[in-house]
Amino acid sequence: MFLREIGEGLSSKEIATKLYLSNGTVRNYTSIIIEKLVAENRFDAWKKAVDKGWI
């Protein structure tokens, strides 16, 4: 779900508000996603997920 919001251009704070999570939790989850996908940044992680058909 985070990746979809990242693709919409939402900030970590906006994602946190939308999903009723803390900003720190969103930042931690985003870092984990970037690491797992071996991505350069948030946008790269989103792009890789789209390319794999996950979104």
N, C-alpha and C positions, 0 to 999 in steps of 0.2 A: 504494500500500500504506500509506503514512503516514496518509492520510486515514481509512482504516478504523480504524486504531489510535487516532487522535484521537477518532473517533466512539465508541469504546469507553471513552473517558475516561482513557486512559493518559497519563502525563506524558512529557515528552521523554526523561527518563532511563529510564523503563520501555520506551519504544519503542526507544531505543538498545540496551538490553540484549537485547530480543527479536529485533532485526534484526542484532545483532553490529556495530553502528556506534558511533562516539563520540557523546557527548551534543552536542558542537559541530556535528557533521555533521547530526544530526537537527534542531537549532535552525536551521541555515542552510537546509536543505531546506524546513522549515516556513515560514520567512520568504519563501522564493521562491514556495511554493505560495500563500501569502496574497496576495502581490503579484500573481501571475499571475491569480488569481481575483477580484482587486479586493475582497478580503474585509476585514472589520473585525478579525477575530481567528481563532484556530484553529477555534473552533466554527462561525463563519460560513463559513469555507472548507469545512468538512465538510458543512454544510447545503447550500451551493451545489452541491457535488459530488453529493450525494444527489438534489437537485432536477433535475440534468442527467442523472441515471441512470448516473453513473460508478461508483457504489458500489451 
